[in-house]
């Protein structure tokens, strides 16, 4: 696979489009000139060819049957038209921009006709391979006392060394620490709600948290995100945490590494952004200040993982992008301060990729991929049968092949670990955009692996306690078994009309204590 160059010394042009975000970056298509196309009169053949010319050069081609006719007509196609040289008036009228080298009006009409002819009126629900089992599967419920305010929990994360739970809330914008009895204390006032935190020690051994403060929870281009460092040993509230990096485009994750092998901790930040963003590298200097560069100048990153993925002794970065040109990319350290990259998997720009984890699920010595998709609050706010939990097995050299799929509307995260202590990996999933009217149980599912690559999906009955945006796993009660923490973002981002909340709107989180047996 051909490698492209990126990093400190070079830049790359990445062709991508936020097809469903309502905000599209499609400059490459604007510049297309001299395209040779002759219509044949066959709507399907001509439309497919034009889609390949104007769309599939920038992201994976999106089959018409992945969205309904109305969504294509009223949302996606009008959004896309602006960025290939057209102006839109409502959803029926389009005008070609005279100074644009984009698509002709005649060819655009062919694309409209193509999607109108092939797109279905409704999407048929996916049939699960096995039905959900409604039980507690060996877990029990533990919860704090409900608060007085509505819960907008944007983060739950556990420090695995202390087993303390930390949370953040959209409106208080504070960092909370919870003791073993689930009583909170305010640790710090954050610049905005946190969505991610990792735990480190300073050079004196004091515990600190590196916290990603998103700035804007909605996908908008307003770069006021920050990454801050919080001293967890202070007894009083910290009002001005130490800023590591500021003016970031919606940072959703910060991870550490030593990419130049100088013994100093560097940071990689996923700036998800909206139209603009990037995967940022903060290289630490001997005076402990940082130099910022871009691993890639591209919005849409949702998660990254550091590792020596080609076994050359240098740390690399793997990144999942969840909008536009969706997929998994591997950025290989070039030993010179930059990275080369290659694509490992691509997904259509309607999947809404949300998380990944590398684990050896089939015990063959190679890291496999646990992947979820289900972000569902862009233009196409409909339930999608291809949302859910996927497993891709590693065939060698990061060549992934899909081996498992379980449909879950709006799935946003999966965590694989051996919950029941039988030596294989089980999986916990949450769905923030679940079918809350008809299938609220899919909001949290525990997949028990009962034999190799075979899973019993347990619908743990917790849908009445909250709506789960965030999840972490840790041995919170010190019994040697991994427990599950679910964070409740109780209001907002509702897809379904006339939905009356049936869940507790005041619980910040719950814990599922693990009492499973082999």
Order of alpha helices (4+ residues) and beta strands (2+ residues): beta-alpha-alpha-alpha-beta-beta-alpha-beta-beta-beta-beta-beta-beta-beta-beta-beta-beta-beta-beta-beta-beta-beta-beta-beta-beta-beta-beta-beta-beta-beta-beta-beta-beta-beta-beta
